Amino acid sequence: SPRRPPAPPGIAGQSGGCGVAGGRMTDTRRRVKVYTLNEDRQWDDRGTGHVSSCYVERLKGMSLLVRAESDGSLLLESKINPNTAYQKQQDTLIVWSEAENYDLALSFQEKAGCDEIWEKICQVQGKDPSVDITQDLVDESEEERFDDMSSPGLELPSCELSRLEEIAELVASSLPSPLRREKLALALENEGYIKKLLEIFHVCEDLENMEGLHHLYEIIKGIFLLNRTALFEVMFSEECIMDIIGCLEYDPSLSQSRKHREFLTKTAKFKEVIPISDPELKQKIHQTYRVQYIQDMVLPTPSVFEENMLSTLHSFIFFNKVEIVGMLQEDEKFLTDLFAQLTDEATDEEKRQELVNFLKEFCAFSQTLQPQNRDAFFKTLSNMGILPALEVILGMDNAQVRSAATDIFSYLVEYNPSMVREFVMQEVQQNDDDILLINLIIEHMICDTDPELGGAVLLMGLLRTLVDPENMLATANKTEKTEFLSFFYKHCMHVLTAPLLANTTEDKPSKDDFQTAQLLALILELLTFCVEHHTYHIKNYIINKDILRRVLVLMASKHAFLALCALRFKRKIIGLKDEFYNRYIMKSFLFEPVVKAFLNNGSRYNLMNSAIIEMFEFIRVEDIKSLTAHVIENYWKALEDVDYVQTFKGLKLRFEQQRERQDNPKLDSMRSILRNHRYRRDARTLEDEEEMWFNTDEDDMEDGEAVVPPSDKTKNDEDIMDPISKFMERKKLKESEEKEVLLKTNLSGRQSPSFKLSFSSGTKSNLTSQSSASNLPGSPGSPGSPGSPGSPGSVSKSTSQMAAITTKGGLVGLVDYPDDDEEDDEDEDKEETLPLSKKAKLESS
């Protein structure tokens, strides 16, 4: 849409005054949330309203106004200052500072509204709306630029107590300009100014000069925002860093100073679990801890405009960590001693806990490394024997040690699951199943004491990664997937399923408390994953161990989430449409627990109800014949009264159609021949033939001529009609008891018209039947669709013609075949568009 022309007072589309676009409070484009930044540097929501821009006489300028959508009260009135830096972020956010410590943000519901207001701000400030910040900090006035270019450097005031206020103002004024920041940084470096400031800091502390200390806080904070590595190296040196932290204790916005130095010197203790011989490494560790402390605890949370100014501080910490990991990695004696003490039985518990915690932190540091460096790091740990060491640690009684070892294991699995799989397949040759690394992990998962099972959830995720075929390697001489899954199902699966089997020996779960239910739900989640990804391994296990029957015992749990997990497990199996599974389900009557749960749920419309119906609907839609027959033969009596969905009646119809096909093999084979013939014809040829039929006068057709495919002309008429007659007699007898099903089940959504069948077979008889379109796929007499069966040689000419016409389509139409559904809908549409004269001909009898 074209940009709106400026139309103060008010905005375009308004008759005057301030308000929302078009004067409507319902315009979602201008709907905004107003945020302000609080003292803790967190954003506070000030309310939701609609923003507009207009000229405000009192403020003498164009302003942004936000009126609350609840009561129309004024949430914000802010003059668009020509020199204020407005920032547009993420397409729907505009941020600016009203004063030194007062940041504002408007969060728009729609991008279009944000763009409109942004254009208005840019228009007032004379900026191009394509910019993301209106006052680009590089964009300085020509005069300032000339001054900066002409002067050789920035001259700092002499470093004296009496001039601290002047120094603080100079630092603050230099921050908005990149050129001035650059010159200030160079001046601070060249003159050794930071050390002189720290000397004044000692004087101020001794004199308890709070005003001077507050100025020093502002100066040091400003120096951090200069974002210069050379300055950081001076500030974070051993001789200066504690004084720098001291300066940052005296925040003028706080009534009392913080005790950061006291914490770092007295509370925080450096634990040297293995003696570090390299003094440079030791100093680097101390420095990194303190700088990290400054970043996280000492410096205030940066405002939106200050975040980028601290990027060098983040980088300083990052590269320090990389250096520490590299130096430790190269110190082979250090790592050898570490793993030796970890696995030594003589090591006392406290010492071992410190060693494991160190190794955990060491691995956490490695996450900051570049991929190639991380590869080298984990390769070094692997060569040092980290996996055998973890196996020993996980077998110990100390819960904290085991927890830390689990975290280390998670780093290894995430980095390289194949390395872990290779180790556990090798160790099986030397160790019993009980002490295999994976089995120890499973046992920790099962024995998690946390009521919320936080640790178990993490371990389940690691197991899933290990058994996921997607990340398994396949090489020319070996397939990891085959080898590892064979190992897992032979040595580990029984440990994983033990709690499930122990809890499902009866008709109901023997333990049904919340924690047990959560654990079983986690196990079922992994088993369901296995069903989906492991094919024959899990299939053999489920059928041989009768796992599905035991899982379905959990359908009786009082915890709905667990019952649904059990149902999801079965649904995943049925979804595979595997006849091995289906035969197992039927042989063990494994629909019984599901039907029981469905009936116990009653008429409640909940997730359990929907999930069970969806499973039966899947069986019906996919036409899984064996399961359809099994369900109807065994559970129809329990399900026949369910009429708020057509799923079960639809299953019954499927079942009856299957039975009719079995009872009438001749009819079925005839249908197959005719259907195959029809499908083989080109669609265009079929349309041409239909057109010819419509254009042929019925008088041109000989009496009693049946238009059937050539392959069927030699068939004996009595052979064809005999099964039809028997079928119709049976249909008439069953009509009354099936009436309700036929009336309520209308899967295609429309009804076929009434029709008459006239045929001679010994005795002349007439039968009229009303049925749903789902039961009769195609209206009788429709060209190109299966019609009602007719018999050549009937009493009247019209009857014989009727027989001829309907026989053309084939002797199908009294039984529904699933693969005809789509074609039948088209046939019905054609029937509806027949000319009236043709309809009259078709309906004559």
C-alpha positions in Angstrom: 0.0 0.0 0.0 1.2 3.5 -0.7 2.7 5.5 2.1 0.3 7.9 3.8 1.1 11.6 3.3 1.9 13.5 6.4 -1.2 15.3 7.7 -0.6 17.0 11.0 -2.3 17.6 13.3 -3.3 13.9 13.6 -2.4 11.3 11.1 -3.8 10.5 7.7 -7.3 9.2 7.7 -8.4 11.4 10.6 -10.5 14.5 10.7 -8.1 16.0 13.3 -6.7 15.6 16.8 -4.9 12.6 18.1 -6.1 9.0 17.8 -5.7 5.7 16.2 -5.6 5.3 12.4 -9.0 5.9 11.0 -10.3 6.7 14.5 -10.8 3.0 15.3 -9.6 1.4 18.5 -9.9 -2.0 16.9 -7.2 -1.4 14.3 -4.8 -4.2 15.1 -2.0 -2.6 13.0 -1.5 0.1 15.7 -2.0 -2.3 18.7 1.1 -2.1 20.9 2.5 -3.1 24.3 4.5 -0.4 26.1 7.6 -1.5 28.0 10.0 0.4 30.3 13.3 -0.8 31.6 13.4 -1.1 35.4 16.3 -0.6 37.8 17.2 -4.3 37.6 17.5 -3.8 33.8 14.4 -6.0 33.2 11.6 -5.0 30.9 8.3 -4.1 32.6 5.0 -4.3 30.7 3.1 -1.0 31.2 0.0 -2.0 29.3 -1.6 -2.6 25.9 -3.1 0.1 23.8 -3.1 1.8 20.3 -0.4 4.1 19.2 -0.7 7.3 17.1 1.4 10.2 16.2 0.3 13.8 16.2 1.4 17.4 17.1 1.1 18.1 20.8 1.0 21.8 21.6 2.2 21.4 25.2 5.3 19.5 24.0 5.8 21.8 21.0 6.3 19.0 18.5 5.2 15.7 16.9 4.7 13.1 19.6 3.9 9.4 20.0 0.8 8.7 22.0 -0.5 5.4 23.3 -4.0 5.1 24.7 -5.0 2.0 26.7 -7.4 -0.2 24.9 -9.3 -1.0 28.1 -10.3 2.5 29.2 -8.7 5.0 26.7 -6.4 6.4 29.3 -3.0 7.8 28.2 -0.2 5.2 28.6 2.5 7.1 26.8 3.1 10.6 25.6 6.6 11.0 24.1 7.8 13.8 21.9 9.8 12.6 18.9 13.1 14.4 19.6 15.2 15.2 16.5 18.3 14.0 18.2 17.1 10.9 20.0 18.4 7.5 18.6 15.4 5.3 17.8 16.1 1.7 17.0 13.8 -0.7 15.0 14.4 -4.4 15.9 12.9 -7.6 14.6 10.3 -5.8 12.4 7.9 -5.2 15.3 9.9 -3.4 18.0 10.9 0.2 18.4 13.3 1.1 21.2 14.7 4.4 22.5 16.0 6.2 25.6 14.0 9.1 27.0 16.6 10.0 29.6 19.9 8.6 30.8 18.3 5.7 32.7 14.9 5.5 31.2 14.6 3.2 28.2 11.2 2.7 26.4 10.0 0.1 23.9 6.9 -0.3 21.8 6.1 -3.9 20.7 3.7 -3.9 17.8 1.2 -6.7 17.0 1.7 -6.3 13.3 4.7 -5.3 11.2 2.6 -2.9 9.1 1.8 -0.7 12.1 5.5 -0.7 13.2 6.5 0.4 9.7 4.0 3.3 9.8 5.2 4.7 13.1 8.8 4.2 12.0 8.2 6.2 8.9 6.7 9.0 11.0 9.7 9.0 13.3 12.1 9.1 10.4 10.1 11.9 8.7 10.4 14.0 11.9 14.2 13.3 12.1 14.7 13.6 8.3 16.0 10.1 7.9 15.4 7.4 5.3 12.9 4.8 6.7 15.1 2.0 5.4 17.5 2.5 8.3 17.2 0.5 11.5 18.6 3.2 13.8 17.7 6.9 13.2 20.8 8.4 14.8 23.6 6.3 13.3 26.4 6.9 15.8 28.9 7.3 12.9 26.7 10.1 11.5 28.2 13.1 13.2 27.9 16.7 12.3 30.4 18.1 9.9 31.6 20.5 12.5 32.3 17.7 15.0 34.0 15.6 12.4 36.2 18.5 11.4 37.1 19.1 15.0 38.1 15.5 15.4 40.0 15.4 12.2 41.9 18.5 12.9 42.9 17.7 16.5 45.7 15.2 16.8 44.3 13.4 19.9 42.1 13.8 22.9 43.7 15.6 25.8 42.8 14.1 29.2 42.5 16.2 32.3 45.3 15.6 34.8 44.5 12.6 37.0 43.6 14.3 40.3 41.0 13.8 42.9 39.5 17.2 42.3 39.0 16.6 38.6 37.2 13.2 38.8 33.9 14.8 37.9 35.4 16.4 34.8 37.0 13.0 33.8 33.6 11.2 34.3 31.8 13.8 32.1 34.5 13.5 29.4 34.2 9.7 29.3 30.3 9.9 29.2 30.4 12.5 26.4 32.8 10.4 24.3 30.7 7.2 24.3 28.1 8.2 21.7 30.8 9.0 19.0 33.0 6.2 17.6 35.8 8.7 16.7 35.8 10.2 20.2 35.7 6.7 21.8 38.7 5.7 19.7 40.7 8.8 20.8 39.7 8.4 24.4 40.9 4.7 24.3 44.2 5.7 22.8 44.8 8.4 25.4 44.0 6.0 28.3 46.5 3.4 26.8 49.3 5.9 26.1 49.3 7.7 29.4 48.9 4.7 31.7 45.8 6.5 32.9 44.0 3.4 34.4 46.7 2.8 37.0 46.7 6.4 38.0 42.9 6.2 38.5 43.3 3.2 40.7 45.8 5.1 42.9 43.1 7.8 43.4 40.6 4.9 44.2 42.8 3.9 47.2 42.9 7.5 48.4 39.1 7.9 48.1 38.6 4.6 50.0 41.0 5.7 52.7 39.2 9.1 53.0 35.8 7.5 52.6 35.1 10.0 49.9 31.8 8.7 48.5 31.5 11.4 45.8 34.9 10.5 44.4 34.1 6.8 44.6 30.8 7.3 42.7 32.7 9.2 39.9 35.2 6.4 39.7 32.4 3.9 39.3 31.0 5.9 36.3 34.6 6.3 34.8 35.4 2.5 35.1 32.0 1.5 33.7 32.5 3.9 30.8 36.0 2.4 30.1 34.4 -1.1 29.9 32.0 0.3 27.2 34.9 1.5 25.1 35.2 -2.2 24.1 39.0 -2.3 23.8 41.1 -5.4 24.3 44.2 -3.5 25.1 42.5 -1.7 28.0 41.0 -5.0 29.2 44.5 -6.5 29.4 45.6 -3.7 31.7 42.3 -3.9 33.8 42.4 -7.7 34.2 46.1 -8.0 35.0 46.9 -9.5 38.3 47.8 -6.2 39.9 44.8 -4.3 38.7 41.7 -6.6 38.6 40.8 -6.5 42.3 40.9 -2.7 42.3 38.8 -2.6 39.2 36.2 -4.8 41.0 36.6 -2.4 44.0 35.7 0.6 41.9 32.5 -1.2 40.7 31.3 -1.8 44.2 30.3 1.9 44.6 27.3 2.1 42.3 25.7 5.6 43.0 22.2 4.1 42.4 22.6 1.8 45.4 22.4 3.0 49.0 25.1 0.5 50.2 28.2 -0.7 48.4 28.5 -4.3 47.4 31.2 -6.6 48.9 32.5 -8.3 45.7 36.1 -8.3 46.8 35.3 -9.9 50.1 33.4 -12.7 48.3 36.2 -13.4 45.8 39.0 -13.5 48.5 37.2 -15.2 51.4 34.2 -17.1 50.1 35.3 -18.3 46.7 38.0 -20.9 47.1 40.2 -22.2 44.3 40.4 -26.0 44.5 43.4 -27.6 42.9 42.3 -31.2 42.6 45.4 -32.2 40.7 48.4 -29.9 41.2 48.9 -27.6 38.2 52.6 -27.1 37.7 52.3 -24.4 35.0 52.1 -20.9 36.7 50.8 -19.3 33.5 47.9 -21.8 33.3 47.1 -21.2 37.0 47.0 -17.4 36.5 44.8 -17.8 33.4 42.2 -19.8 35.4 42.1 -17.2 38.2 41.7 -14.4 35.7 38.9 -16.1 33.7 37.0 -16.8 36.9 37.2 -13.2 38.0 36.3 -11.7 34.6 33.4 -14.0 34.3 32.3 -12.8 37.8 32.6 -9.2 36.7 30.4 -9.9 33.6 27.8 -11.9 35.5 27.6 -10.2 38.9 29.4 -6.9 39.0 28.5 -5.0 35.8 24.8 -3.9 35.6 22.7 -5.6 32.9 23.5 -3.7 29.7 20.7 -1.7 28.1 19.7 -2.3 24.5 22.3 0.2 23.3 25.1 -1.1 25.5 25.0 -4.8 24.5 27.2 -4.5 21.5 29.7 -2.4 23.4 30.6 -5.4 25.6 31.2 -7.8 22.7 35.0 -7.6 23.3 34.5 -8.7 27.0 32.6 -11.8 25.8 35.4 -12.6 23.4 38.0 -12.1 26.1 36.4 -14.7 28.3 35.8 -17.1 25.3 39.4 -17.1 24.2 40.7 -17.5 27.7 38.6 -20.7 28.0 39.9 -22.0 24.7 43.5 -21.4 26.0 42.8 -23.1 29.3 41.4 -26.2 27.6 44.3 -26.3 25.2 46.9 -26.0 27.9 45.3 -28.7 30.1 45.0 -31.0 27.0 48.7 -30.7 26.3 49.7 -31.5 29.9 49.7 -35.4 29.6 50.9 -35.8 33.2 48.0 -33.8 34.5 45.3 -35.9 32.6 47.1 -39.2 33.4 47.0 -38.4 37.2 43.4 -37.3 36.9 42.1 -40.5 35.5 44.4 -42.7 37.7 43.0 -41.1 40.8 39.4 -41.2 39.5 39.5 -45.0 39.1 41.7 -45.7 42.1 39.6 -47.5 44.9 41.9 -45.9 47.5 40.8 -42.4 46.5 38.5 -41.0 49.3 34.9 -40.0 48.4 35.4 -36.2 48.8 38.5 -36.2 46.6 36.7 -38.3 43.9 33.8 -35.9 43.9 36.1 -33.0 43.3 37.9 -34.9 40.5 34.6 -35.7 38.8 33.3 -32.1 39.2 36.6 -30.8 37.6 36.2 -33.2 34.7 32.6 -32.1 34.2 33.6 -28.4 34.1 36.5 -29.3 31.8 34.0 -30.9 29.4 31.6 -27.9 29.7 34.5 -25.6 28.7 35.1 -27.7 25.6 31.6 -26.7 24.3 33.1 -23.3 23.5 35.7 -24.8 21.2 35.6 -24.8 17.4 34.6 -28.1 15.9 38.1 -29.2 14.9 39.4 -28.3 18.4 36.5 -30.2 20.0 37.3 -33.3 18.0 40.9 -33.2 19.3 39.7 -32.6 22.8 37.3 -35.7 22.9 39.9 -37.8 21.1 42.4 -37.0 23.9 39.8 -37.9 26.6 38.9 -41.1 24.8 42.6 -42.1 24.5 43.0 -41.4 28.2 40.2 -43.9 29.0 37.3 -41.7 29.9 34.6 -44.3 29.1 36.1 -47.1 31.4 36.6 -44.4 34.1 32.9 -43.4 33.8 31.9 -47.1 34.0 33.7 -47.3 37.4 32.3 -44.0 38.7 28.7 -44.9 37.7 29.0 -48.1 39.7 29.7 -46.2 42.9 27.2 -45.3 45.7 27.8 -41.6 45.9 24.7 -40.0 44.2 26.5 -36.6 43.5 29.4 -38.3 41.9 27.1 -40.4 39.7 25.1 -37.3 38.7 28.3 -35.5 37.6 29.4 -38.6 35.7 26.0 -38.7 33.9 26.6 -35.1 32.7 30.0 -36.1 31.4 28.5 -39.1 29.6 25.9 -36.8 28.0 28.7 -34.6 26.5 30.3 -37.7 25.0 27.0 -39.1 23.5 26.1 -35.7 22.0 29.6 -35.4 20.5 30.0 -38.9 19.1 27.5 -41.7 19.8 29.4 -44.1 17.6 32.4 -43.9 19.9 30.2 -44.8 22.8 28.6 -47.7 20.9 31.9 -49.1 19.8 33.1 -49.1 23.4 30.1 -50.9 24.8 30.2 -53.6 22.1 33.9 -54.3 22.9 33.4 -54.4 26.7 30.6 -57.1 26.5 33.4 -59.6 25.7 35.0 -59.0 29.1 32.1 -58.0 31.4 28.8 -59.3 32.6 25.6 -57.7 31.5 25.1 -56.1 34.9 28.1 -53.8 34.7 27.9 -52.8 31.1 28.0 -49.0 30.7 24.6 -48.8 29.0 23.0 -51.0 31.6 24.4 -48.8 34.3 22.8 -45.8 32.6 19.4 -47.7 32.4 19.6 -48.6 36.1 20.3 -44.9 37.0 17.3 -43.9 34.9 15.1 -46.5 36.7 16.4 -45.6 40.2 16.1 -41.8 39.8 15.0 -40.5 43.2 13.8 -37.1 41.8 10.0 -37.0 42.1 9.9 -35.2 38.7 12.4 -37.7 37.2 14.6 -34.9 35.8 17.6 -37.1 35.5 15.7 -40.0 34.0 14.4 -37.8 31.2 17.9 -36.8 30.4 19.1 -40.4 30.4 16.2 -41.5 28.3 17.2 -38.9 25.7 20.8 -40.2 25.7 19.5 -43.8 25.2 17.3 -42.7 22.3 20.4 -41.1 20.7 22.4 -44.3 21.1 19.7 -46.6 19.6 18.7 -44.2 16.8 19.6 -45.8 13.4 19.7 -42.3 11.8 23.1 -41.6 13.4 24.6 -45.0 12.9 27.4 -45.5 10.4 27.4 -48.1 7.5 30.7 -49.0 5.9 31.7 -51.6 3.3 32.9 -54.2 5.8 30.5 -53.6 8.8 27.1 -52.2 9.6 26.9 -50.5 12.9 23.1 -50.6 13.0 22.9 -54.4 12.7 25.7 -55.1 15.2 24.7 -52.6 17.8 21.0 -53.4 17.7 21.7 -57.1 18.0 23.9 -56.3 21.0 21.3 -54.0 22.6 18.4 -56.5 22.3 20.5 -59.3 23.6 22.2 -57.6 26.5 20.3 -54.5 27.4 16.6 -54.6 26.5 15.7 -56.9 29.4 17.1 -54.4 31.8 15.0 -51.6 30.2 11.7 -53.5 30.3 12.2 -55.0 33.8 10.1 -52.4 35.6 7.4 -52.7 33.0 7.2 -56.5 33.3 7.4 -56.4 37.1 4.5 -54.1 37.3 2.1 -55.8 34.9 1.8 -59.4 36.2 -1.9 -58.9 37.0 -4.9 -57.3 35.2 -4.0 -54.0 36.8 -0.6 -52.3 37.5 0.7 -53.6 40.8 2.2 -50.1 41.6 0.3 -47.1 40.3 1.9 -44.2 42.1 2.8 -41.0 40.2 6.6 -41.6 40.1 6.2 -45.2 38.9 3.7 -44.1 36.2 6.2 -41.4 35.0 9.0 -44.0 34.8 6.8 -46.5 32.8 5.7 -43.6 30.5 9.4 -42.9 29.7 10.1 -46.6 29.0 7.0 -46.8 26.8 8.2 -43.7 24.9 11.5 -45.4 24.1 9.8 -48.7 23.2 7.4 -46.8 20.8 10.5 -45.1 19.2 12.0 -48.6 18.8 8.8 -49.9 17.1 9.0 -47.1 14.6 12.8 -47.4 13.8 14.0 -51.0 14.6 11.6 -53.2 12.5 12.5 -56.9 13.0 14.6 -56.6 16.2 11.7 -55.1 18.2 9.1 -57.2 16.5 10.8 -60.4 17.6 11.2 -59.1 21.1 7.5 -57.9 21.4 6.1 -61.2 20.1 8.4 -63.5 21.9 8.1 -61.7 25.3 4.4 -60.9 24.9 5.3 -57.3 25.5 2.1 -55.7 24.0 -0.2 -57.7 26.3 1.8 -56.5 29.3 1.8 -52.9 28.1 -2.0 -52.9 27.7 -2.4 -53.8 31.4 -1.4 -50.1 31.9 -4.6 -49.1 30.1 -6.2 -49.7 33.6 -3.9 -47.2 35.3 -5.6 -44.3 37.1 -3.1 -42.0 35.4 -4.5 -40.9 32.1 -1.1 -40.0 30.6 0.2 -43.6 31.2 -2.9 -45.2 29.7 -2.5 -43.0 26.7 1.2 -44.0 26.4 0.2 -47.6 26.3 -2.5 -46.9 23.7 0.1 -44.9 21.6 2.4 -47.9 21.7 -0.3 -50.2 20.3 -1.4 -47.5 17.7 2.2 -47.3 16.5 2.2 -51.2 16.0 -1.1 -51.2 14.2 0.1 -48.2 12.0 2.8 -50.5 10.6 0.1 -52.7 9.0 2.3 -55.8 9.6 0.5 -59.1 9.5 2.9 -60.7 11.9 1.8 -58.1 14.5 -1.8 -58.4 13.5 -1.8 -62.2 14.0 -0.2 -61.8 17.4 -2.8 -59.2 18.4 -5.7 -61.4 17.3 -4.3 -64.6 18.8 -3.9 -62.9 22.2 -7.2 -60.9 22.0 -5.3 -57.7 22.6 -8.2 -55.4 21.7 -10.0 -56.4 24.9 -8.1 -54.0 27.2 -8.7 -51.1 24.7 -12.4 -51.8 24.4 -12.7 -52.1 28.2 -11.0 -48.8 28.6 -13.3 -47.3 26.0 -16.4 -48.5 27.8 -15.1 -47.5 31.2 -14.5 -44.0 29.8 -18.2 -43.8 29.1 -19.6 -40.8 27.2 -16.8 -38.5 28.3 -15.4 -36.5 25.4 -11.7 -36.5 26.2 -8.3 -37.5 24.8 -8.8 -41.2 25.7 -12.1 -41.3 23.8 -10.7 -39.6 20.7 -7.5 -41.6 20.6 -9.3 -45.0 20.8 -11.8 -44.0 18.1 -9.0 -42.7 15.9 -7.3 -46.2 16.2 -10.5 -48.0 15.0 -11.0 -45.3 12.3 -7.5 -46.0 11.0 -8.3 -49.8 10.8 -11.5 -48.9 8.8 -9.9 -46.3 6.5 -6.9 -48.5 5.7 -9.2 -51.5 5.4 -7.0 -53.8 7.5 -9.2 -56.9 6.8 -7.9 -59.3 9.5 -8.3 -56.7 12.3 -11.7 -55.6 11.0 -13.0 -59.1 11.1 -11.5 -59.8 14.5 -13.0 -56.6 16.1 -16.5 -57.2 14.7 -16.6 -60.9 15.5 -15.4 -60.4 19.1 -16.5 -56.9 20.2 -19.4 -55.8 18.0 -22.0 -56.4 20.8 -20.0 -54.0 23.1 -19.6 -51.3 20.4 -22.9 -51.5 18.3 -24.6 -48.8 20.4 -21.9 -46.2 19.8 -23.7 -43.9 17.3 -22.2 -40.5 17.9 -19.5 -41.5 15.4 -19.9 -43.7 12.4 -16.6 -45.5 12.9 -17.9 -48.8 14.4 -20.9 -49.1 12.0 -18.4 -48.4 9.2 -16.3 -51.2 10.4 -19.3 -53.5 10.5 -20.1 -52.6 6.8 -16.5 -53.3 5.9 -16.8 -56.7 7.6 -20.0 -57.6 5.8 -18.6 -56.6 2.5 -15.6 -58.9 3.1 -18.0 -61.7 4.0 -20.1 -61.2 0.9 -17.0 -61.4 -1.2 -16.0 -64.6 0.5 -19.5 -66.1 0.1 -19.8 -65.1 -3.5 -16.5 -65.9 -5.2 -18.2 -65.8 -8.7 -19.6 -62.4 -8.0 -16.2 -61.2 -6.7 -14.3 -62.6 -9.7 -16.8 -61.1 -12.1 -16.5 -57.7 -10.4 -12.7 -58.1 -10.6 -12.8 -58.8 -14.4 -15.2 -56.0 -15.1 -13.3 -53.5 -12.9 -10.0 -54.4 -14.4 -11.4 -54.0 -17.9 -12.8 -50.5 -16.9 -9.6 -49.4 -15.3 -7.5 -50.5 -18.2 -9.3 -48.2 -20.6 -8.0 -44.8 -21.3 -10.1 -42.1 -19.5 -10.6 -40.2 -22.8 -11.9 -43.4 -24.5 -14.3 -43.9 -21.7 -15.7 -40.4 -22.1 -16.1 -40.9 -25.9 -18.0 -44.2 -25.3 -20.3 -42.5 -22.8 -21.0 -39.7 -25.2 -21.9 -42.2 -27.9 -24.3 -43.9 -25.5 -26.0 -40.7 -24.8 -26.4 -39.9 -28.5 -27.7 -43.4 -29.4 -31.5 -43.6 -29.6 -32.8 -46.5 -27.5 -34.8 -47.8 -30.5 -31.5 -48.5 -32.2 -30.7 -51.1 -29.6 -32.0 -54.6 -30.2 -34.3 -56.1 -27.6 -32.6 -58.0 -24.9 -29.1 -57.0 -26.1 -26.8 -56.9 -23.1 -23.8 -54.6 -23.6 -21.0 -56.3 -21.7 -17.3 -56.4 -22.2 -16.3 -58.9 -24.9 -14.5 -61.2 -22.4 -17.9 -61.8 -20.6 -20.2 -62.5 -23.6 -19.5 -66.2 -23.3 -20.6 -66.4 -19.7 -23.8 -68.3 -19.0 -26.6 -65.9 -17.9 -27.9 -68.3 -15.2 -24.3 -68.6 -13.8 -24.2 -64.8 -13.4 -27.7 -64.4 -12.0 -27.7 -67.3 -9.6 -25.4 -65.7 -7.0 -27.3 -62.3 -7.5 -30.6 -63.9 -6.8 -29.3 -65.6 -3.7 -27.7 -62.4 -2.5 -30.9 -60.4 -3.0 -32.9 -63.0 -1.0 -30.5 -62.8 1.8 -30.5 -59.0 1.6 -34.3 -58.9 1.9 -34.2 -61.1 5.0 -31.6 -59.0 6.7 -33.0 -55.6 5.6 -35.0 -54.9 8.8 -32.1 -55.6 11.2 -29.6 -53.6 9.1 -32.0 -50.7 8.5 -30.5 -48.6 11.3 -27.0 -49.1 10.0 -27.9 -48.2 6.5 -29.8 -45.1 7.4 -27.2 -43.7 9.9 -24.1 -44.6 7.8 -23.8 -42.2 4.9 -20.1 -42.0 4.3 -20.2 -40.3 1.0 -22.7 -37.7 2.1 -25.5 -38.2 -0.4 -28.3 -40.7 -0.9 -29.0 -42.8 -4.1 -32.5 -42.5 -5.5 -35.0 -45.4 -5.2 -34.7 -47.9 -7.9 -36.4 -51.1 -9.1 -34.8 -54.3 -10.2 -36.8 -56.5 -12.6 -35.5 -59.8 -13.6 -36.7 -63.4 -14.4 -35.2 -66.3 -12.7 -37.8 -69.1 -12.6 -40.4 -66.8 -11.2 -40.8 -63.1 -12.1 -40.3 -60.8 -9.1 -39.9 -57.1 -8.3 -37.8 -55.8 -5.5 -37.6 -52.1 -4.4 -34.7 -51.1 -2.1 -33.6 -47.8 -0.6 -29.9 -47.6 0.3 -27.2 -45.1 1.1 -24.6 -44.1 -1.5 -22.0 -45.8 0.6 -23.7 -49.1 0.2 -24.3 -48.7 -3.5 -21.2 -47.2 -5.1 -22.8 -45.6 -8.1 -26.4 -44.9 -9.0 -28.3 -47.6 -10.9 -28.2 -47.0 -14.6 -25.4 -44.3 -14.5 -23.3 -44.6 -17.6 -19.9 -45.9 -16.9 -20.8 -46.9 -13.3 -21.8 -50.2 -11.8 -25.6 -50.3 -12.1 -28.3 -52.6 -10.9 -28.1 -56.1 -12.4 -30.6 -56.9 -15.1 -31.6 -59.9 -17.1 -32.0 -60.1 -20.8 -35.3 -61.3 -22.0 -37.5 -59.6 -19.4 -41.2 -59.1 -20.0 -41.4 -55.6 -21.5 -39.1 -53.8 -24.0 -38.3 -51.0 -21.6 -37.4 -53.6 -18.9 -35.1 -55.4 -21.2 -33.5 -52.1 -22.2 -33.1 -51.3 -18.6 -31.3 -54.6 -18.1 -29.2 -53.9 -21.1 -28.2 -50.5 -20.0 -27.4 -51.4 -16.4 -25.5 -54.5 -17.3 -23.2 -52.4 -19.4 -21.5 -51.1 -16.3 -21.0 -54.5 -14.8 -22.7 -56.6 -12.2 -21.4 -54.7 -9.3 -23.2 -52.1 -7.1 -24.8 -54.1 -4.3 -21.5 -54.4 -2.5 -19.1 -51.6 -1.6 -15.5 -52.0 -2.5 -13.1 -49.6 -0.9 -11.0 -49.0 -4.0 -14.1 -47.8 -5.9 -15.0 -45.0 -3.5 -13.3 -42.2 -5.4 -14.7 -43.4 -8.8 -18.2 -43.8 -7.4 -18.4 -40.2 -6.2 -17.6 -39.1 -9.8 -20.3 -41.5 -11.1 -22.9 -40.1 -8.8 -22.0 -36.6 -9.9 -22.5 -37.7 -13.5 -25.9 -39.3 -12.7 -27.1 -36.0 -11.1 -26.3 -34.1 -14.4 -28.2 -36.6 -16.7 -30.8 -35.0 -19.0 -34.4 -35.4 -17.8 -35.3 -37.6 -20.8 -32.5 -40.0 -20.0 -33.5 -40.1 -16.4 -37.0 -41.0 -17.4 -35.6 -43.8 -19.5 -33.5 -45.1 -16.7 -36.3 -45.1 -14.1 -38.8 -46.8 -16.3 -39.5 -50.4 -15.3 
